[in-house]
Amino acid sequence: MSKYIIAHDLGTSGNKATLFDEDGKLVCSHVATYETVYKEGNRAEQNPSDWWKAIVETTRSLLGTVSSDSIAGIALSGQMMGCLCVDKNGDPLRPHLLYCDQRSVKQETRIAEKIDPLRFYEITGHRISASYSIEKLMWIRENEPDIFRKTYKMLNAKDYINYRLCGVMATDPSDASGTNAYDLNRWQWSEEIIELAGLDLSLFPEVRSSIEVIGEVGMQAAKETGLKAGTPVICGGGDGSCAGVGVGCVSPGNSYNYLGSSSWVALTVEKPIVDEQRRTMNWAHVVPGLLHPSGTMQTAGASYNWMINQLCAYEQQQAKAIGLSVYEVIDEQIRKSPLGANKLLFLPYLLGERTPRWNVDAKGAFVGLTLRHTHGDILRAVMEGITLNLGFIVNIFRNHVPVDTVTVVGGGAKNPIWQQMMADIYQTEILIPNYLEEATSMGAAILAGIGSGLFKDFQAINRFIHIRKRVSPIPENVEKYKKLMPVFDQAYHALTGVYKQLASLEL
């Protein structure tokens, strides 16, 4: 009998369940969405029961294709940096706080008063921030004491689903490293940071390997999902690290760039990359013993989509009239503009910025606009501004390790103009794999395959993906972008005072 793997990608907007066979073929996939409740004060919550309903729905859909007897194992990748308080029975005590929930700014400040920010970064791989789990748990302790008293463990999203499947409360190093409470140098919870946060180590779950079988599907879970009782449940990992596996970034020296609404550049290394300015982050990889440094910008594809919605009404109409995609019509306009968009810059900070700026007040801007600039120049400037910002992230990493090739996935990876632009700005060969949108699911599938014994090691990803296109930098273009990069950086810094004034301005 052929064997299959079920991988769940428990994301922010929904769960994507994917079925792969043992040769790496994607058999089918199903998506079930759920709601995020946004409240005043930058609060964002989800109901964990909605996750379970999505898991049940999508698993049953997959099992309409193959028999439950043929499932070798199941693993999840999940949204990271959350906070779910559960009692001793594993029942949620309140809604889950998402990574984008920013209510715990006071708790962030309190930690920063007790430890040098650089030392904190060297321990955890991250800045002190309200985005992370430990600050959120501190907020619950101080604002919802009745909930906190009943809390047995703090879990992340995939950890809760694993508990529903097999009755084991555990996490893995990648999700642990997204809590701001994990010591990446010792591969264990940081007693020092947990203590200065005023919390108890017992609140944090046991850390198990991402490829370890932590339990088997129980009778109740089997009844609800249609899975066979006894099916191995593999620990799984956080979505960012799983995506790294799904693009083949599994050995030291590998790097990739995900180009979606937000975008990140990530590497696989053996030791943390310590940036003195704390511009990049370090995560534990789902590949045991390795690390997964990354730098994330807020609005990459989101800036491009803003451009389409606000500046490209004509292109949308024309595309509809002639039967092309709007992207093809926009590309024709961009091709009419020379490299550098006739010295027009776009700062892609439409939702503040993380790497490399770390400035919540940063704003978008066109700099250098004149009467001679064309519509095509404006469109090219947007694409170049996004890529120049990502190029800064690549260069930060290049100061520590070689970056010889970058595998690119996500929606933006489909665009040939963007592919060449990345090669020229990153000064490296760009690799385009056969799958552009399945990286996270494939990463979880590899974890399930290794954990269940179906695959020998992480090189099994080569069954799933292959490089279908290589794009080399054009030396002449590289030199031009080298001249443009410092001017782009200077434009940002020249406006930092304006950003702050705009943020505080009352009209």
N, C-alpha and C positions, 0 to 999 in steps of 0.2 A: 504494500500500500504506500502511495506517495505521502510524504509528510509536508505539513504546512506550518506557517508561523503567523500568529496574529500580533500585530503591532498597533497600539493606540497612541495617538498624539493628542493629549488632553490640553488643548490650547486655551487662549483667552476668550475666543468667540464660540468655540465648539470642540467636539471630539471627532477626530478623523480615525476611523478604524481601517486598517489595511491588511490584506491577506497576501502573503508571499509564499511561493513554493520553495523547495530546497535548492533549486537552481538559481534562485534570485529573481524569478519572474514575478511581476506584480499581477496577481490574479484578479483582484477587484478591491474596491474601497467604498466606504460609506461614511457620510458625515451627518452628525446630529448637532444642532446648535443649542445654546442656552444663553440666558440673559445675564448681563452685568448690571447691577444697580449702582448708579452714580449719585452721590449725595453732595451737599454743600461741604466745603472744607477739603476739597480734593480727595473725597472718599470713594472707594470702589470695592464692591463686595459681590460675591456669588454664593449661591446656595449649593452646598456639596451634594444634596440629593439630586440636583439637576445633572451633576456630573455622572452620578450612578445611572440615572435614567438614560443618559446618552450612551454610556458604556453598554448597557443592556440592549438598547435599540440597535446600535451598530454591530454588536457582536452577533446578535440573532440574524441580522442581515447577511453578514459574512457566512454564517453557518447554513444559510440557504443555498450556498454554492458547494460546500464540502461537508463531509461528515465530521462530527465532533471527535470521533476516534482518531482522525488523521492529524489533529493539532498537536504538534510537538511541544509547544510552549507559548507563553504569552508574556509580553513586556510592554511597559508604558514609557513614553517620554511625556513630560508634563511642564506646564508653566511653572516658573521658578519665583523665588523671593517672596512667597506668600506666607500667610499665618492662619492656620486652622487649629483651633483649640478643641480637643476631644476629651471625653471623660474615660474612666477605666473600661467602659464597655465599647469604646471607640465611637461613641455617638457625638456628633458635632454639638458644641455648646452655643455657638453663634455662627453667623455667616463668615465665610472665608474672606480675609483681607488680601486683595491682589497686590502684585508688585507695584502697580501704579498708584496705590493708595498712599497719600502723603500726609495723613493726619498726625504722624508721630514726629513732627519737627522738633518739639520741645524735648523729646526723649533723645533725638539725635544730638541736640545741643548739650544735653546732660552728659552723654558719653564723651563728647569732644572736650569737655571740661576736665575729664579724669584721666585722659591718656593722650599722648602726643599723636596727632593725626598720621604722621608718617610711620610711627611704630605700629599703629592700628592697621595701616595699609600693608606693612611688611608681614604682619601675622595673618590677616584674613585675605589679602589680595584685593581688597576693596576699600573705597572711601567709607567714612561714617555717613550714613544716609537714611532718611526716613523710608526709602524704597525697600529696605531689607527687613527680614523677618524679626530679628531680635528687638529692633526699635518698635515694631508693631506689637510684639508681646509685652513690652514695657508699657505701652499705651493701654493695653487691656488691663494689666495689673492696676494701673493708676486710675482708670476711668470706669472699669467694669469689674470691681473687686469680687462680686458674687460669681461671675463667670470664671475669673482667675482662680478662685479657691477650689472650684470643681475641676480645673484643668489637670489632666493626667499627662498628656503629651501635646506638643506642638508639631503638626505635620504639614507637609506640602501636599499639593494636589494629587500627584501620582501615588504618594505614600498612603493617602486615604483610600484610594481605589484598590491598591494592593491589599490593604486591610480588609476591605469588603470582599475581596476575592478569596483570601487565604487566612485571614485572622491574625496576621503578624504585623506589628507596628515597627517599622524600620524605615530608614532612608538610605541614600547612597552618597558617596563623596561629592558628586557634582551638585546635588540639591543642598547638601550640607554647606557647601562653600558659598551658596547664595543666601545664607542666613545672617551673615556678618558675625557668626559665632564659632567659626571653624578655623582651626590652625592648619594652614596649608603646608607648614614646614614639618609638622609632627603627624599629620594625617589623623587628627582627632579633634573633638570639641575643645575649644579654648577655655579652660577653667578661669583664666585671668579675665577674659572679656565677659564671660557669663557672670562672674562674681561682681565686676564693676557695674554691670547692668542691674544688679540687685536680683538676679534670678538664680534658680537652682538647676544644677546639671541634670537632675532627674527628669526635667521637663522636655529634654531633647532625646529623640529616639536613637536607638542603636544604629550605628552606621555599618552597612553591609556592602560588599562589592556589587557594582552595577550588573555584573554577569552571574551573580550567585542566585541559585534557586532558594528563595526565602520561604516557600511553602507550596501548597497544592490547592487548587480550586476546591472549596468546601461544598457541602451538599446544598446549602441554601443558595450560594452564588451559582452553582451549577443549574439549579432549578430555575433561577431568574434569567440567566444569560444563555442557556442552552449548551454551555461548555460541559465537557465530561468531568465529573468529580475526579480529582487526582491529577488533573492537568498541571504541569509545572508552572509556577508563577515566578518569573525572574525579576530581580529588584528593579531594573530599569534606571532611568536617569533624567536629568533636567533637559529641557528641549534644546538649549544651546549646544550642550556637549553631544547630545544625540545627533544633532545636525552635522557636527564635525565628523562623526563616524560615517554618516550618510553621504558625505562628499569625498570620503577616503582620507580624511585628515586624521590618521591613526598612528603615525610615526613621527618622531622628532624631525623637524624641518618642513613638515607639510603646513600649508596655509590655505585659507579660503576666504571668500567675501560673499556674504549673503546680501543681495540687493533687492529688497522689497520696500514696503512703506517706510520702515526704519531699515537701517543697514549696519552690518558689523563686519569687521575684519578679525579673523581669529587664527591662531597658530597652535601647533602641538609641540610642547617642549618638555624637558625633564626637570627644570627648575623654574621658580617664579621669575617673571620679568618685572623688576622693580624700577618703575619710572619715578624719578625724584619728584616730579610735578603731579604724580598720581593721576595721570590722564587716561591710562588704560587699566584694565581689571585682570585679575587672575582667578580662574575657576579650576577646580579639580575636574579632570577629564573622566569620562566613563571608561576610558582605557586605563586599567589599573596602573597606578604609579606615575602616570603622566599628567601634565597640566595643560590648560586650555586658555591662554591669555586672549583677551579680546578688547576691542575698542568699538563702541557703538555710537552712531549718530542718529539723532531723533527723526529727522524728516528727509530721507533720501527719495525713495519712490513717492512719498507723500508730497514733496516739493514738486516733483514732476507731474503728479496728478493735479495738484493745485494749478500748475501752468496750463494743463489741458482744460480744466474747468473754467478758468478765469481769462485765459488769453487765446484760446484756440477754438472759439465758436465757429469760425469760418472753416477750419480744418475738419471739424466734426461734421458740418453740413456737407462739405465736399466729399469726405470719405463715404458718407451714407449715399450720396448721389452716384458715385462711380464704383461702389462696391468694394472699397478697400478698407483696411483698418485705419483708424485715426493715427495710429503710430507711424504707419507708412507715409501718410501725408505730411505729418510733422517732420519725419526724417528728410523729406525732400526740401523742406524749408531750411533745416539745419545744414544740409549739404551746400546750400548757397552761401553760407557764412563761413569765413575763413577761421582757422584755428585761432583761438583767443577772442573770437566774436568781435573783431575790430576794437579790441581793448575795452570791452564791456565785461564787468564782473557781476556775479550774483552771489550773495551770501545766503546760504540755504538754511537759515536758522528760524524757521517758521513756528517752532514750538520750543523755543530755548535750544540749548544744545548740551549734550553730554561730551563725548570725546570729539575733538581735543579741547573744547572750550570750558566745559563744566560751568555754564552760565545760564541760569533759568530765565534771565532777562534778555538774552540775546534775541535779536530780531532779524528778519530777512531784509535784504536791500539790493537794489541795483545800483552799482557805483560806476561812474564814467559815462552815463547815458548822454548822448548828444543828438542833435537833429539829423545827423547822417546815419544813425543806427536804424537797421531794418528789423522787421518782424523776425526774420531768420536769426539775426544776431541775438535778439532777446531769448529766443528758444535755445540757441546753442549755449548762451551764457548760463542758463539754468542747468543744463546737463553738465557743463564744465564745472560750475560751482559745487554741485553735489560731488563730483568726482575728485576735485581738488581737495575737498574736505576729507574724503576717504583716503586720498593720497597722503595727507598728513599722518593719518593713523598708521598707514603702511610704513612711513618713514620713521615714526616713533619706534616701531618694532625693529626696523632695519638697523637702528642704533645699537641693538642688543644681539640680534641673530640675523643670518642671511635670509633674504626673501627672494628666491630665485624664480618661483612660479606661484601664481595665485589661481586657484580654482574658483570660478564664479557661478553661483546659483541664484535662484529667485527670478521674479518677473523681468527685472532689468537686464538679466543675462541674455535674453533673447535678441536684444538689439545690436546689430553689427556695428553701428556707429559708436555705441557705448562700449562695446568690446574693445575696439581700437583705442578709444579715448582712455580706457582704464590701462591698457598696455603701455600707452605713451606716458601717462601721468604716474603710474606705479613703477615705471621703468622695469617691467618684468613681463615674462610670457604669461598670457592669460589662457587658462584651460577651461573649455566648456564641455561638461559631461552630458550624457544622454538624458538623464533625469534632472530637471531644474526645480521642480516643486515638491519632490518626495524625500528630501534629505532627512528630515526629522523622523519620518516613519521608517525609512530604511535603517537609520541608526538604531531605533528601538528593535527592529526586526533582527539585526545582527546580534544585539544583546540577548534576545530570546533564543536565537539559533546557537550561540556559544553556550549559554546557560543550560540549554536542554540537551547539549551534546551533538546537535545536528551539524554544527560548524566547529572546526578545530580552533580557529583564532580570528582576529579582526581582519586578516587578509581576505576573509570570505567576502568582504565588501566588493572585491573584484569580480565576484559572480554577478553583482547587481549593476555596477556602473562601468562605463568605459568613456574615455575622452574622445568626443566626436569632432572637436575643433580646437586648434591652437592658434593664438593670435600673438604675433611678435611685435614689440615696440618698433616704431619707425624712428631712427636716430635723429633726424631733423626735427620731428615733432617733440621728442624728448627734450631737446635743447630749448625749444620755445617754451615748453611748460615749466622748465626749470627757472626761466626768467619770470614767468607769471606767478609762480607759487609764493615768493616772498611778498609780492604786491598784494595778493589775495589775503595773506596773513595780516599785513599792515592795515588793510582796509577794515578788517574786523576790529583790531585793536584801536583804531582811530575813532570808532563809533561806540566803544564800551560805555563812555559817559552818557551818550545819548540814550542808549538802551535803558540805563538806570533811571534817567529822568523820565522817559516815556512810561516806565513801569509804575512810577510813583505819581505821575501827573493826574490831577483831578480836573476834569472839564465840565 
